[in-house]
Amino acid sequence: MTQPDRVSRPDSTGTGTVRLVAVLCALLAVGVSVITGWGEVPLWAVPALALGVAVSETAVVHLQFGRQRWTFSLTEGVLGAALVLATGAWSVLAVGAGVAIAQLLRHQPRLKQEFNVAMFAAATALAQLIAGATGGGTAGACAGLAAFFAVNHILMALAVSVTSQRSFRVLVLSSAPLSALHAAGNSSIGLLAAFLAGAAPVGLLGLVVPLALLWSSYDQQTRRAAEARLFAELARGQERETGRSSDVSAQVVVTAAARLLGGADVELLLLAADGPVRYVGDEAGVPLRRREGSDVFDEPWVLRALGEREAVAGRDAGRPYLTAALGDPDAPLAVLRARRAVDGAGFDRNELRLARVLVGQAEAWLSVADLAARSLAAAERADVAGEAARALSDLGSATAPALLVLRESADRLARLAETAGGVDDIVEELHLVERAVASLLGAIALAAEPDLLQRPGDKAAPRPGADWTTTGVLR
């Protein structure tokens, strides 16, 4: 059957409504049980049914919707077999006890325990009442199971609606086909088991394989649905953030992890080139970002994540956690942690498997983003180097004539000095040197400040190579 697995962060009005519904369900279960009586069953039937319900409610698979998880179990099958055996208040007590045991083993919050036990008790009470009123047996059990499904489905949608502000009508209608299909599959197994128990008990062994296949189908379905949401979430993030920088990629990974591991607050410690950066967020998106010092690596959860080779889950001070290192453990890209509230539902094997898929995708994404950022930086450096090379080339072209004149003048001055040339010749040569130096200085100034070039409407400005001197005397 399906049910809300976690009532998380409800406001005071939502909490009061859920508790009120739980009280009304408990009163309904007691009233119906008094009317129908205990029923004629052997003493072993009560603990056997309680054990069957506890096992089926413990070995569940989950489907995540924000901070609410809907679980799929085989409870209808166990209850269907019990209704064929006998109706009466005994089944209400056994189912309630089995659900309570499963809730305790799964460390569910108190509000969750109260609501689920009362909901199951009320649904079972109405189911056994209708089964008895319709003559019992297989036909009566079918009618009772239909009532059980309807009550559970409606109450479950009500609980999710008041605790998550979602539309009650949408919740009832959107999940009804899938829930009804699962309930029918579970019920058929239970009814077949009840028939075999009376006609051919040895044939019960033949139900092991189809029962395992049914549970496996639920597991595969929820896993594929979760992975589909993962890839869809990452695709949305990739489409929304086209820059593909490490910073943007880290934020998208945090949001995707929070939405897939519902009811969890997520931290991502990104080991960037300029120091560690911490991102903290939930399914609402837009994670908080802050830089950290090197002492962040001394935090216990970081050391624990780096010491593991894959995603691990556990509890720390009553809070369920899931940690994972992204990249090579010896040179990680980032460290991820997801945590739920104290005494909240722990991370199960399906969520661990989903986290491993997320880690693999996040590793690739962060690696590509890092390479893209480095490529962009390299391209920018290449552009700067190219501009510098072009500027040097232009400067070389502009100063080449002046440098040639200086070299030739130096040679002539050296010859004049050796031959005791006339003073006029030396002065004339020095003027040539002065003009060459002025031309050289002008070319360098224009290379540093291109705006010095003449603009339309400006007065005539000197150009490199013009015949002018530093004293303004033209020759």
Helices and strands as residue ranges (DSSP letters): E 2-4, H 12-36, H 45-58, E 61-65, E 68-72, H 75-85, H 89-105, H 110-133, H 137-164, H 168-199, G 201-207, H 208-240, H 246-260, E 265-272, E 275-281, E 288-291, G 294-298, H 300-307, E 312-316, E 319-328, E 331-339, H 349-419, H 423-448, G 450-452
